[in-house]
Amino acid sequence: MIYPWQIDEWNRLQQLRAAWPHALLLHGQAGIGKLHFAQHVAQGLLCEAPQADGQPCGQCAACNWFVQGNHPDYRIVLPEALAAEAGFVAANGDEKADKADKADADDGKKTRAPSKEIRIEQVRALLDFCGVGSHRGGLRVVVLYPAEALNVAAANALLKTLEEPPAGVVFLMVSARIDRLLPTIISRCRQWPMPTPAPDAAAAWLAAQDIEDARALLAEAGGAPLAALALAHDENRALRDWTLQQLAAGRECDAFACGETLQKLPVPLVLGWLQRWLYDLLAQRTAGAPRYFPDATAALARCAQAADAGAFARFMRTVTRQRAVENHPLNARLVFEELFLGYRDLFA
Ligand SMILES: [Zn+2]
């Protein structure tokens, strides 16, 4: 099943059935269910008894294999880190990448962290898959997610195949950041923008998942319902609320307590909170209304009025610079202390 806000999109997409593009680039905001949608499209293309609207039947042999993750004409390519997190098993081929990993281990190298990139070994394994004929006599389908995780070598290896696609192979590329894709990749795909659902539809869906504060969570998630759901179940929510209280205190923000309390959290997570708060301060100042934290409007208005405009612009740049290096190993405590001290100085 697709999400309720994707039904119109599904029906629109079926117009492509007569002449399905060999590579489709589904793109849109993070947290709106693009991957789920792409997998459903893949199942619909592989189903051997699809319904009139193109939906997979859910009962044929192809659908059964698909659901179990072992349809022989289907591949999903994800960065290792994501595959591990999402519980995707390597049942879907990728034998070459596995072998490469074993070779790494045999060399006595240190065990490396799961890659956040889609690596060239994965693309090579995929090209082998594309080179072999269809097992079931129908299409072969590849889902690649997220496309922006392709590193340069992997993207270049894929490019040749996108230029001269093997007959009967369909690529479904999924991306939340097409600004990070090589233009040459984008130009070889049919672009398909996926809209963020209307606030009412998203809130209704969240309410049906027993989520309280659906509106506030949606605002914080920029309107993306799955991101809002993740926030609702976020184990760090209490710390996030504590951090927002610190930020709301403006000049009274305790930067050292922030360093101490938040040091175990991933740097990108805390920087994300800080950046959204700053965005809201700016929105409050310029538009008179916050975007991410509407529940904190009063505190935002107070802080926006007290902050020095020039210092604010400089601090925004500092945070942006910090985001650029956030995945490097850093002393989180020091990073947080420095940033929250910088924040406090806005109100000096
Ligand atoms: Zn089926």
Residues whose N, C-alpha, C, O or C-beta is under 5 A from the ligand:
A	BS01	ZN	C47 E48 A49 P56 C57 G58 Q59 C60 C63
